[in-house]
Amino acid sequence: MSSINLFWTASAVVLVTVLYVLWIGKVNNKWVKLVLDWFPAILFAYVLPATFTHISCIDLSNVLLHDLSRSWIIPFTILTVMSALSIKQLKIVGVKPIIVFGVGSLVIATLPVLLVIFFGVFNESNTVLFITKGYWKGLVPIVGGWIGGSTSQLVLKELAETPEALFLSILVLDNILVNIWTILMFQFIKRSNRLNESWGIDPNFPVVETPQYSGNNRPWLVNTLTIGTILLIMFLTSFVSMSFLGSVIILSIAGLVLGNIMPIWNHKLVLKMASFSIVLIMAILGLKLNFDNLSLPAVLVVLVVFWLALHFFAMLLTARLLKTNMAWVAIGSMANLGGISTAPAVTSAYKKELMPHAIVLAILSMVTGTGWGMLTIFLFRLL
């Protein structure tokens, strides 16, 4: 098959996959929802193209779409996600909850390096596995997935050069653990006031509404300026020769500036744009996947479980030292691990008025995930 035919075949597979993922995510059926609770629609975006290439025996791992994704779609996603954060909204959360949240992020980013060293002390083969054989590259996307969500996970996969088979295995493990963790956090937040009482912590705090855009401009004008500015920056950056890492940094800064300096900016719109492009990136990545190489060493799974538990205990200790409401431990942990969908859901089990706070923390997690993951890569490369 010619390269042109391969390109159009790959494009058709990706298009069908994206449309299917967008459709199934809106299906109002209890059985479908039950499946999606444990196997999110975003994971279908990765698996379906791989299933097609596996069954058809057509190699789509080198088509032009992969270059386009790395050069255009991923940078576009970074720009839109970063511009979704309004720094003004951080004021509604307060300093102490942000510190608790930040400690959780710090532990996620640094602990895997310490655990690899610790596991290596007890068995030298663990050092060989993670460092020499490169399995540390599978831990880096977990950092991005837990802190930043799918965008950071995909960017860090590229920066760490994580093999496709290892990446999918990590995605499956990550999905299982996060679902279990969500259930545990639902239970913890419902019982958080018991800890507040036993540790003498005041459970009350002021609730401030999330600031909303209240300008008199018409929605079409706001949307046009938002989309136009995004496209203009993408066009201008196409004339600048930058490394992938350089474009990540520059577009991240540009996104933050846009989301906080522009007098009118549709934060919800850019978040929707980012969500769509994430599905697109995952579908393109799925074209490279080879199912024949799926496996994970048991020691890696054990390390990740330890990692997750210690993340929680570090946040719990921080909240107690700061004497802040224990509910922030669950909210902050889910803002890190669960993101913008599950963090508000868990929060609503405690106080629905805190849902905007959870969303702000989840967005903060999204825009800082890549930076934390870059720190993890730096620390691993020191080893």
N, C-alpha and C positions, 0 to 999 in steps of 0.2 A: 504494500500500500504506500502511495506517495506521501511525502511530508504534508502536502496541502490537504489530502484526504484525511490523514491522521489528525490534522488540526481541526477540521470541521467535525470529525467524529468526536473528538475530545470536547469540542465546544457544545455539541448536541447533548452529550452525556452530562456535562456540567449544568447546562440550562435545565434539563429535565430534573436533575437532582435538586437544584435550587428551588424550582417550582414545587417539587414534592415536599421539601422540608418546610417551605413557607405554608403550604396547604395543610400538612399534617399537624403543624403547630396550632392551627385554628380549629381543628376538628373537635366538635363538642360531643364526645362519646366517652363514657366512663372507662371502657376497656382500652381505648387508645390512650387516654390520659394516664391510666395505670402503667402502660408500657413506657410512656414518655417520662414518668416519674423516675424510672430506673434506667432508661436508655433515651437520653434527651434527643430532640430532633436534630440538634447540631452534630451529633455523632453519626446520624444517618448521612449527613453531608459528606462525611469522610469515608464511610463504609460502602455506600452504594456505588460510587465510581470504581472503587477497588473490586467490588463484586463483579461489575461489568467486565473489567479487564481480566479478571481471573477466569470467568466463564468463557469469554470470547477469545482469550489468549492473544489479545491485541495489546502491544506494548505502547502505552501512551505516556511513559515516564519522561520523554524528552521533547514533547511538543512545545510550540512557542508559548502556549498559555502559561507555563511555569515561569518563563522570563517576564511575561507581562504582569503576572501576579507579584513577583518580587520587586519589579521596577515601578509599578503603578498602583496596584490594588492595595498591597500592604501599606505603603506610604500614605495613601488616601485614607485608609482605616485609622492609622495612627493620628493623622491630622484631625479627623472628625471626632474620635474618642477624646482626645485631649481638649478640644474646644467645647466639649460637653460639660466641663467642670466650671462652675461659678465659684470663685474664691469667697465671694460675699456670703454664700450659703454655708460655709464652714462655721460662721459665727453662731448659727442656730444650734450647733452641736455642743460647743464648750471645750475648754482646754483639756480637762481630765479624761473625758471619753476619747478624745483624739489621741492622747498619750497612751491609753490602754490599747486602742486600735493600732497605733504605731509600734508598740512593743510586739504585738502579734505579728505584724509585718516583718519587723527586724528579726524575730526568731525564725520565721519561715525562710528568710533569705540567708541567714548565717548558720542555722543549726545543721543543715545537711552536710556541710563541710566538716563540722565538729563530729558528727555521728560517723562519717566515713573514717575519720582519724581514729575515733573510739573503737569502731568495729575492727579496724585494722590492727589495733594493739592486741586484741584477743585472737585474731586469726589473720596471718599475713596474706592469705588467699583473698580476703576481702579487699585489701588494698590493691591487689592485682586486678580483681574484678572491676572495681570502681574506677581506678586511676589508669592502670595499664590497658585494660580492655575497653575503657571509655564509657562505662555505664553511668558515670557521673553526668553524662550528657542527657540521660533520661530524667535526672532529678531537676535539671534547670527548667524544663517546660512545666514541671509541677509548681515551681515557684511562681511562674507567670500565670498558670491556671488558678492557683489559690489566691494570689494577690490581685492580679490584673485581669483575669478572665481570658477569654479566647484570643483576644487581640494580642496581649502580652505573650501568651503561650505560643502563638504562631511566630511572633517576632523572635522570641528567645530560642525557639527551635532552629531558626535560621542562624542566629548568632552562635549557638552552641554546636551547630552542624549535627543535630540529633538524627540518627538513621530512622528511616520511615517505619520499619517494623517495630523498633523500640518505642517510637513515638506513639503508635497506635496502642501498643500494650500499656503504655503509661496512661493514655487517655481512658482506657477501660478501667484500670485500677483507680485512677483519679475519680472517675464517675461513681464507682461503687462506694468508695470511701466518703465522698462528699454527700451522697444520699444517706448513708448511715449517720454521718455527722449531723446532717440537717435534722433527722429524727431526734438525736440526742440533745441538740440545742433547743428544740421545741420543748422537750421535757425540762431542761435546765432553766430556761427563762421563766417557765411557769412556777418554778420553785425558788427563784432567785431571792424573793423577799424573805424566805427563811434564813438564808445566809446573811442578808442585810440585818435581820433582827439579832442573830447570834453574834455577829461581829460589831454590833452597835453602829451600823451605817444608816444614815437617813435616806429612805427610799424616794423621797420627794425631790422634784427638780422642776424648774420652769420649762414649759413647753412653748416654743416659739414657732410660728408658722413659717414654712419655707417661702422666701420672697419670690414673687411671680412678676413676670414682665407685665407692666400696666400702661405701656405707651399707647398713643392714639393712632399709630401707624396701622395701616391695613395689613392683615395677615399675609396677603400675596406679596406685599412689598418687603416685609421681614424675611419671608422665605426666599424671595428672589435675591436679596442682598446676601443672605447666608450662603445659599448655594453658589451664587456668583463669586463670592470671595473665596470660597473653598476651591472652586475650579481655577480661579485666577492664580492662586498660590501654587497649585499643582502645575499649571502651565509655566509659571515663572521658574519654578525649581527644575523643570525639565531642561533648562538651558545651563544649569550649574552641574559640573561634574563632581559627584560626591560618592563616597563609599556607602554601603548599606547602613552601617552604623552611624555615619555622619548624617544621612537623611533622617534616620530615626530621631536623633537628638534635635536637629534643626526643626523638623516638623512638629515635634513634641512641644518645643518652646513656642513655635508659631501658633499652635492650637491653643495653648494656654493664654497667649496674648489676645487672640481673637475672641475667645470665650469670656474675657474679662475687660477688654478695652473697648470693643465695639459697642456703641450706644444701643444698638438693637441687634439681638442675636437669638436665634431659635435653638435653644439647647436641646429640646426634645427632638427636633428634626434631625440634627446632626447625629444624635444617638441612634435614631432609626436608620440613618444612612450607614452608620458604622455596623449596626447589627446585620444589615443586609450584606455588606461587603465581607463580613466575617464568614457567613455561610458560603459565599462565593469562593473565598480563599480555601476553606476547608474542602470544598468539592474539587477544586483544582489539585490540592495536595493529595486527595484520595486517588488520583490517577497514577500516582507513583507507588502506591502501597502494594506490597507482595505478601499475601496471606501465609505463605509457606514459612515465614521466619518469625511468627508470633510466639514469644515466650518471655518470661521474667524470672530471674533467679529468686529463690525464696528469701534470701538475705536482703534483697532490695525491698521486697514487700514488708518485711519486719522493720527495716529501717524507716520506711515511710510511715508506718503505724506509730512507731516511737516518736517520730517527728511531729505528727499531728497531735498526739497526746501532750507532748511537752510544750507545744504552741499554746494549747489551752491553759495549762498550769501556769505558764509565764504570764498570761493575761490575767488569770485569777489572782495571782500574787500581786501584780501591779495594781489591780483594782482595789485590793484590800489595803495596800500601803497608802493609796491615794484617798481611801475611804469614799469611793464613788460607788454608785448603785451597781450591784452585781449583774443587773440586766445588761449592762454595757459589755460585759464579757461575751455573752451570747450574740448580741447585736454586732459587736466588732468582729468576732470570729466569723460570723456568717457574711458580713460585709467583705471580709477577706476571701473566704472560701466559696460562699454561695453566690455572691454578686448581687446585681440589681434586682433579680427576680425573687430569690429566696430570703434575702436579708429583711425586706419589708414583711414578708409572710411570717417569718419567725417572730419579728417584732410585734406584729399585730396580736400575737398570742399573749402578749404582756400588756401593751398599751397601744392602741391604734394611733393615738396622737403622736407617737414617736416614729411612725412610718417614714415621714419626710426626712427625719434625722438618719434613719437607716439607709435611705436612698443616697443621701449626700456622702455618707461614709463609703457606700458601695462604689459611687462614681470616683471618689478619692482613691479607692483601691484600684480601679480600672486605670487611672492615669499615672499611678506610681509603680504599677507592677513591672513594667519593662525596666525601670531604673533599679529596682530591687534585684531583679533577675541578672542584670549586668554585674551587680556586686557579687552575686553568687558565682557567676562565670569567672570573674577576676580572682576570687578566693580559691576556687578549684584549680585554676591555672597556676597559682602559687605552689600548689602541691606537686 
